[in-house]
Amino acid sequence: MRWRRYGEQAALLDCDSLNQMSAARATVEAAAIPGVIELVPGARSLLVVAEPPVLDRVRTLLDGADLAHPPSGSPREVTLDVHYDGEDLAMVACDAGLSEKDVVGLHTGAVYTVAFTGFAPGFGYLTGLPAALRQPRLESPRTRVPAGAVGVAGEFTGVYPRASPGGWRLLGHTSATLFDPAMDPPALFAPGDRVRFRSV
């Protein structure tokens, strides 16, 4: 890991892997150090927003932490109902050497973790995708993916919170609201949440 300055009230931790970033985030979050204003996880980085003396405490904490065994905490669990009728379901099944039914079984049988959010407000990058479903993005992204579309790309699965361009392979859709500025909090997903998909 390597720390980099990020203005006067933040520091960016570069991590070697997604797992290391997730462990660092969980460790800092569990410590609940007063003065930590915000944690912003990314695929391989963790932004810590705090006053300089507090940033020093976070560095000391992580220097001595066992990131191979981070605190598990009590994550919030979210279950989303999904209609598995996505445009790419057949392609995902073919590339995995599975039936469409087996793809649905694998996708609904796993428990996912929100590693970080980004791309669009409310979009969560969920880890825990079974190996057979880890497939590349489309060669040509769609110009419009509907809100609620459930897709896979690389090591992640996720849900498009609103209509947008996108290149993930689509398995189905959900009617759940992923982001609404009038909600408190506005985003359904937060880093560390556990997510399950249920076929309906």
N, C-alpha and C positions, 0 to 999 in steps of 0.2 A: 504494500500500500504506500501511497505517496500523497502528502498534503500539499496543497497549493493555495496561495492567498487568493481570496475572492472578494476584493474590496475591503473596507474597514471593519465590517461586522459579519464576516462569513469566511468560511474556508471550505475548499472542495477536496474531498478525499477520493483519489483515484484508486480503484480496486482491481484486483487481478481477475476477478470473475463475478458473475451475477450472485453466486452463493456467498462470496465474501462480502459483497455489498449488502445483501439481505441480512447477513449475520451482524455486520456493523450497525445497520439501521436498528435491528431488534435490540442490540446491546445498549445503544444510546437511548432508545425509547424506554427500555425497561429501567434504566438508571434514573430517569425523570430528573435530570439535573436542572435545578432552578436557573432560569436565564436562557435556556435554549429556546429560541423563538420559533424555529421551524427546521424540519428535516425534509429535504427534497431528494428522494432516491432516483437514480437513473439505472440504465442497464449495467454500467460498470463504474458508477460514481455515486457519491453521497454528498450533497451540499448541506452544511451545517450553518445555520444563521444564529449568531449570538455575539455578545460583546467579547472582546479579546480575552479577558480573564476566564470567561466561561469556555471559550474555545480551547484554552490550555487544559482545562479539566477534561474536556471531551477527548483531547489527544492522549492525555495520561490514561484515561479509562480504556481507550482502545489499544493503547500500547500493552496493557496488562491483561487484556481480555482473551479468553479462549474462544476464538471465532469458529472453531470446529464444533463447539457445543454452545450455540447462542441460547439465550433465554427464549422459551417457547411462548410464554405469556398466555393470555386467554383471548385468542383471536375471535373476532366477530364472524359469524357464518351467514352466508347469503346463498339461497337456492333460487335459480332461475328456471322457469318453465320454457322449454324450447320446442318449436316445431321443426323437426329435422327434414326440411324440404329445400335446402340450399342448392344453388345453381351448380356448385362444384362437388356436391356429395358423391356423385358417381365417379368423378375424376379422383378424388381422394381415396375412395375405396379401391379403384383400379390400381393406383400407384402404390397403395399399401398391400395389395394382394388380398384384399378382404371383401366381404359383402358389405353393402350399405348398412345392413342391420348390425354387422359386427363393428363398423365404424361408430355407429350410434352407441352401441354397448360400451365401447372403449371410452368414448367421449363422456358419457354419463357416469361411467364407473370410477372415474378419477376424482380426486379432491385437489382443487387448484388453490394456489396462493397468489394474491395480488402482489407482484414484485415491485411495481412502480406504475405510475400513471403518466400519460403524455399523449402526443399526437393530436388529440382533441380533448376538450374538457370532458371529464368523466370516462375517458378510455383507459381501461386497466390492462396491463400486460400480465397475463396469468401464467404462472409456471406450474409444472406437474403434468404436462401433456404426455400421454403414452408415446413411446418411441415410434410406433408405426404411423402415428399421425403427424409427426414432425416433417413437414413438407415445405418446399420453397414457395415463395410468393408467386403469383401469376407472372408470366413473362411480360404481359401488358396489363397494367392496372386498369380497373374500371374507372370511368369518369364519374360514376355515381353508384355508391353502395347505400342501400336504404338504412334508415335508423333501425336498430335492433338486430341487424345481421350478426350472426355468430360465425366467426371464422378461425382459421388456423394459419400460422406462418412461422416457419422455423421451430423454435422451442416453445412458442407461445400460442395460447388461444385467447380470444378476446371478443368483445361485443362493441359494435359501432354505436356510439351514443346518439349520433345524428347522421343524416344523409351527408355523404362526403365522398370524394375520390378514395379509392383503396385497392390494394393488390392482394389482400388475404384471400385464401380459398374459403368459400362460404359453405357452411354445413347446414345452416338453418336460420331461424329468427326467433326473437323473443319480443313480447310486448312490454317488458319491464322498462321503466324509465331510468336511464343511466345517469342523466344529468338534468337538473332543473334548478336554475338560479333562485327560484322561490323556495326550494327545499332547504332544510337545515340538518345536515350539511347538504350542499348542492349536488355532490357526487355520491352515487350509490356505493362505489368502491373506494377503499382507502388501502394504502400499502399494509400488508400483513393480514388482510381479510382472507378467510377461507371461502371458496366458491364451489358450488356443485351445480351441475346442469341436470334437469329432469325432462325426459322426453314426454311430450303431451300430444 
